[in-house]
Amino acid sequence: MNFHEYISKIRSFLSYKVFTALIYCLLAIVLLLILYHNMKPETYDMEKFQVADKTIRSPKTIEDEMKTAEEREKAAEAVDKVYVFKKEMAQNRVSLLTSIFDFVSETNHASEQTENTEEKKEKDTKKEIPIEDRLKVLKSKLTENVSEDITDSISDAILISLLQANETDLQKTKNIVIQYVESAMNEKIRDEGLNDTKKRVVDQIKSAGLSEEMEKAGEELGQYAIVPNDLYDADLTEERKKQAMAEVEPVKILQGQIVVQEGHLIDRDTYRQLELLGLLKSNPTMKPLIGLALFVILVIGTVYTYFSRVDLPEEKKQNYLLLSSFIFICSLVIMKIIGLMDAELSDIAYIFPAAMAPMLIKILMNERFALIMTIMLAACGSIVFHDGISGAVNVEVAIYILFSGLAGVLFLSGRNERNHILRAGIFVSLINLLLIFFLMFGGSGQYTPTEYLYYVLYAVVSGLLSAVFAIGLLPFFEAGFGILSTMRLIELSNPNHPLLKKLLTETPGTYHHSVMVANLAESACEAIGANGLLARVGCYYHDIGKTKRPPFFIENQLNIENPHDKLPPETSRDIILAHTTDGAAELRKHKMPKEIVDIAEQHHGTSLLKFFYYKAKKKDENVHESDYRYPGPKPQTKEIAVISMADSVEAAVRSKTNPTPDEIRTLVHQIAQDKLLDGQFNECDLTLKEIEKIKKVFCETLNGIFHSRIEYPDIKQQKVIDSGTSN
């Protein structure tokens, strides 16, 4: 039992969804196992105040939040208090003093009594109105009309002395006090320098030559008027602190930075850093493993998304999924082996055959998924080959694998023969060389001539290994998964194939007929977007069953009597109908691809063998039509439907002598219409529009290739078309 049969047996026990889910799960598990070692953080058994037995570097860049907080606190503490100089306060205090002196003058003037307004004789009324009353009046004015309650700060004795002073002394005191207060307030005064400023103003007033009473009043008023004008702004100070903290760059432990040097003591801070990095066995970090799990989910999600949207039958889609998973895993295993060798041979990662998997996927599946495979391999390679550098991925290797894989896909021609794969591998080597020199010259490293030689060798070997592995693994994947690739079809089209040589030597007429049908079918399939190469190769083998009884098919009856003339219709029927099942059995015996076997088995569908049916009906009216139909099944694909029409059309036109274009068009239309009405195309997705295209291609091709032919009697023509002699 081969691998394909084994998988088919497993599939028969499980539903499609269960088996598909199992494939995804196994792929995820394998991916986790392969990448786990590269993502697993290395931990150390160390304790505080222990002497380090090795130098430990940081495997990643991470912020030291505690250190960052400390630095920000220091920055905030270094910010000086912010003071705001209120320049307008000088005028405010001067205005306040002016108001005090003005209220004193007003109080004195209001207390004066004038005996008659005509003489306007000034009388001294100060003695007449008690000083206590005038004090009350003054204090009420100071309380009501001034925003600041002065009476709490200025003693009554001072106010009384002001009320008792004459106008001249009062005005002099006012001018002196205002002058010195204004001068002092125009300078910055803070709380801590307030007393010094007041003392200076007092000294200035003392030296002004005022009377004793006015001097005391001036000193007290001057001290009262002097207040801080350079004020502490708590909000602005806090804002400056926050700004200073924000300007502090986060303190980071950088990738590759030495955390502890060999032989040095592990102090508290060093131990905390090791703990923060998850490098201690007592406190390992799970973040890298969580990251790996997310990466695996991303890869599986990419594969799932692609296969959920691709338009293929479920069984074929599942085969492709299984095939791509095996190729992906094979590439990862090779990658892992090279990754383990990288510890001994520096930068041997560049020898990885990055183009192998993309080329295999393009040959066996399609170009689109080959590109997706390239991207996934580049991502995995960046993880597997990241040892020896700081960080979780190796970007240089990822770029190398990406462009190497893309080169393999782009340079592999559509024909995909083995020599074309080798040629693509050579082109991949050239691209690898360009990439290697780009990475070497683009970096800042210094390389010796020997190192240059090694890198060149790695690049060339990588491309050649990709081609060699692709060529070597291709037959195993084709046989193991039942994949009929373009290369396999080209190999099967070789005339030296044992079955084709047998067909040519034993049934030359059938061989020629098969080649003619192949020309028709290939052109028609290409016109409707079907697989023309598959149709051509399938036509070569579709009548291989006729090699079992060659003389019973008219194209092989060269200068001999037709044996069917002496046989009952039932016997002739069995011989003709058997060529499809005999052909399928022969092809299976030679391990031919399923698609080729299906063509041999289905190219007649369940069509009626009309000639022998009507011949039998003449003898017995009770003959069942179903007994004279091919066993089928009906054509399941467009390619087989086209071959079915081409088979009948070629036989019919060949039976005509010098057929005209009108005759060819009529025959083609009649045969296509008969098969359509007989329901032979009911199980394939062939449309009426495509049938019209097929008919047009048949007519154009037949007009160019057919010449004079022996014209058979009408009954013989019907026999040729319906008996399957060349169908």
Protein Blocks (a to p, Z undefined) as FASTA:
>chain_A
ZZklmmmmmmmmpcfklmmmmmmmmmmmmmmmmmmmmmmccdddddehiacfbdcddfbd
cddfklmmmmmmmmmmmpccdddddfklmmmmmmmmmmmmmmmmmmmmmmpccfbfklop
acdfklmpcfklmmmmmmmmmmmmpmbdfklmpcfklmmmmmmpcfklmmmmmmmmmmmm
mmmmmpccdfklmmmmmmmmmmmmmmnopafklmmmmmmmmmmmpccfbdcdfklmmmmm
mmmmmmpccddddehiafbdghiacdfklmmmmmmnopafklccfklmmmmmmmmmmmmm
mmmmmmmmpccdfklmmmmmmmmmmmmmmmmmmmmmmmmmmmmmghklmmpcfklmmmmm
mmmmcmklmmmmmmmmmmmmmmmmmgoiacjbdfklmmmmmmmmmmmmmmpcfklpaklm
mmmmmmmmmmmmmmmmmmmmmmmcdcdfklmmmmmmmmmmmmmmmmmmmmmmmmmmmmmn
opacfklmmmmmpmklmklmmmmmmmmmlmmmmmmmmmmmmmmmmmnopafklmmmmmmm
mmmmmmmmmmlpmklmghiacfklmpcfklmmmmmmmmmmmmmmmmmmnopafklmmmmm
mmnopaccfklmmmmmmmomkbcfklmccebjadfbfklmmmmmmmmmmmmmmmpghiaf
klmmmmmmmmmmmmmmnopmmmbccdfklmmmmmmmmmmmmmmmpccdddddfklmmmmm
mnopmZZ
